[in-house]
Amino acid sequence: MEVLIFLFIFLLGTIIGSFLNVVIYRLGTGKSIVKGRSICMTCNHKLRWFELVPLFSFLIQSGKCRSCKSRISIQYPIVEFSTGIIFVLIATKFIYLLDISFWSYVFVVALFMFVFSLLIVISVYDLRHKIIPDKLVYLFILVSFISIFVNYSGRGHILSFPTFANLMSGPVLAIPFALIWYLSRGRLMGLGDGKLILGIGWLLGMLSGICSLFLSFWIGTVASLIFMFFNRKKTTMKTEIPFAPFLIIGTLLTFFFSIDLFSLLSIFSV
């Protein structure tokens, strides 16, 4: 029974992921994200329902448009599959809440599905355009702030007043990065990254937020070195490498695998 439930959640995630692709493509273009038929980006062919089935349409059509045979971006199945997996991880992480209250479980799972859907869009949009949309990051900050009033420990009421440390976790983590943006006049870091870190601090808390930042910088450094190695001729000191995806990867790893800051630091003290 649980397998069927998680399969349903995965399929739901792929459907939401398909919608997130629409948001990523249409955001900032003036097009409505809820109206208008999806089209092929090359030949403007209006896609029919069987060309829009998450994952399966891409596989059956061998990643090509049925009309003009142009290649479909690999972004589409990656976002759909990733959203499905993340939704299953969220449902699994909070499964203990089912023993307390079904509706508490639904509320918490829905909240974090929304949070991570926002992070997926921010991550991919930043990769494509090297900018974090204000509308999305402000919404993420708001929902992250709301999350500190949610008690998902499994003890007590589902809503509770946060501690002073939880209230301050966002600003404390964000202020240093806002100063880096201000003092470097945006050359070392964009203000959007500082805004994103504000939301991450509230989402994860102080220690877990710091842990996610450590992970983000390490992963970002390794990925950047690999990118520069394979793109030596095209890479200069002025080449922009978006940082939001690494911040979000660090957040995902810390949130789902409960990586502890002190355990992380102990790796380097051996």
Residue pairs with C-beta under 8 A, 6 or more apart in sequence:
5 91
6 88
6 91
6 92
9 84
9 87
9 88
9 91
10 84
10 85
10 87
10 88
11 54
11 84
12 84
12 87
13 80
13 83
13 84
13 85
13 86
13 87
13 88
13 113
14 54
14 55
14 80
14 81
14 83
14 84
15 54
16 83
16 87
16 113
16 117
17 54
17 79
17 80
17 81
17 82
17 83
17 84
17 120
18 52
18 54
18 76
18 79
18 80
20 79
20 83
20 117
20 120
20 121
20 124
21 75
21 76
21 79
21 80
22 33
22 38
23 33
23 121
24 75
24 79
24 121
24 124
24 125
24 128
26 32
26 33
27 33
27 121
27 125
27 133
27 135
27 136
28 129
28 133
37 46
37 47
38 46
38 47
38 52
39 45
39 46
39 47
40 47
40 65
40 67
40 68
40 70
41 70
41 73
42 65
42 68
42 70
43 65
43 67
43 68
43 70
45 65
45 66
45 67
45 68
50 57
51 57
51 61
51 66
54 77
54 80
54 84
55 77
55 80
55 81
58 72
58 76
58 77
59 77
61 72
63 71
63 72
63 74
63 77
64 70
64 71
64 72
65 71
65 72
75 124
75 128
79 120
79 124
82 120
83 117
83 120
86 113
86 116
86 120
86 252
87 113
89 256
90 109
90 112
90 113
90 116
91 109
93 256
94 105
94 108
94 109
94 112
94 152
95 105
96 154
97 104
97 105
97 108
97 152
97 154
98 105
99 154
100 154
101 158
104 152
104 158
107 150
107 158
108 150
108 152
108 158
111 143
111 146
111 147
111 150
112 147
114 143
115 140
115 143
115 144
115 147
115 203
116 252
118 136
118 139
118 140
118 143
119 140
119 248
119 251
119 252
120 248
121 136
122 132
122 133
122 136
122 137
122 140
122 196
122 244
122 248
123 244
123 245
123 248
123 249
124 245
125 131
125 132
125 133
125 136
126 132
126 192
126 242
126 243
126 244
126 245
127 242
127 245
130 240
130 242
131 190
131 192
132 190
132 192
132 193
132 195
132 196
132 244
134 192
134 195
137 192
137 195
137 196
137 199
138 195
140 196
140 199
141 170
141 195
141 198
141 199
141 202
143 199
144 170
144 198
144 199
144 200
144 201
144 202
144 203
145 170
145 199
145 202
147 202
147 203
148 162
148 166
148 167
148 169
148 202
149 159
149 160
149 161
149 162
150 158
150 159
150 160
151 157
151 158
151 159
151 160
152 158
165 205
165 206
166 202
166 205
166 206
168 206
169 201
169 202
169 204
169 205
169 206
169 209
170 197
170 198
170 199
170 200
170 201
170 202
170 209
171 198
171 201
172 201
172 206
173 197
173 198
173 200
173 201
173 206
173 209
173 210
173 213
174 194
174 195
174 197
174 198
174 201
177 189
177 193
177 194
177 197
178 191
178 194
180 188
180 189
180 194
181 188
181 189
181 190
181 191
181 193
181 194
189 243
190 243
192 244
193 243
193 244
193 247
196 244
196 247
196 248
197 209
197 213
197 247
200 209
200 212
200 213
200 247
200 251
201 209
203 209
203 251
203 255
204 211
204 212
204 251
204 254
204 255
207 260
207 261
208 254
208 255
208 258
208 259
208 261
209 254
210 261
211 250
211 254
211 259
211 260
211 261
211 264
212 247
212 250
212 251
212 253
212 254
212 255
213 247
213 250
214 250
214 261
214 264
215 249
215 250
215 253
215 254
215 259
215 264
216 243
216 246
216 247
216 249
216 250
216 251
217 246
219 246
219 249
219 250
220 241
220 243
220 246
223 246
224 241
227 235
227 241
228 235
228 239
253 259
